[in-house]
Amino acid sequence: MRFLLLLRKPSLIIVILCVLPFSNMTGKGERFTTFNDISASFGMQAPFIKGNRVPYSSGFVFKVSGSNFYTPHLGFRGGLNYEKHVLADGNAALSVPFYFAYRSDIYRGVTVSAWTDTFGSFLFQVITGLIPRSFELNFGLRPGYIFPGVDSDRSYLIDSYYPHSYLIDKRFQTMLDAGLRINMKIWHFSLVLNPIVAYSLTKNYSFHSENSLDANQGLSPQWFFNGTIGLSFNF
């Protein structure tokens, strides 16, 4: 096997000897000693759209959130989201998520694939295996308000023969969110990956074109994907 060939390298044997004391932690869960956290993250939000041609279909999002866990596993998470250029150019939105949260125990352990054929990939698996990690499930509502664009509500995108754009039918929005937070913990800090699938309960946007034959006429996106990466402080 390729992994056995790597054992001929003295440097690799030294790394293995250093890692052996941690091997008994593989697959074992540890309870959190810190229940709460505050975090900041940045990423993108985009709709799931089947239309043939959709202008300004994605934008960026900045999030600040905090949690309060009453048990090692169950708690609440809330915060503030700022979104920009989602569907309509120049538009911005503020929303306040409120989630029920379930958090797993902390896991860590070194698992090296038998097909590892380079020292670099072996070292990467060892280092990532030693980092404590956990996941958190979030589910709840995200009410918010959509501000108008810099020009007008219509803000037509004129890059074809017919002007076309998304219109904001309602300013107040409510999203139903289901998300996963993947935490990689180092001391009191964690690197956080946070994908979320959201469903719009209020149908705020609709697509309009001056071309009456446009296949996307009246399209109203309801499903969105929100993905961010950030840093949290646990206390």
Beta strands, then each sheet from edge to edge (+ up, - down):
strand 1: 28-30
strand 2: 37-47
strand 3: 59-69
strand 4: 74-84
strand 5: 92-95
strand 6: 98-103
strand 7: 106-108
strand 8: 133-147
strand 9: 164-168
strand 10: 172-186
strand 11: 189-200
strand 12: 205-209
strand 13: 223-234
sheet 1: 1+ 7-
sheet 2: 2+ 3- 4+ 5- 8+ 6-
sheet 3: 2+ 13- 11+ 10-
sheet 4: 9+ 12-
end
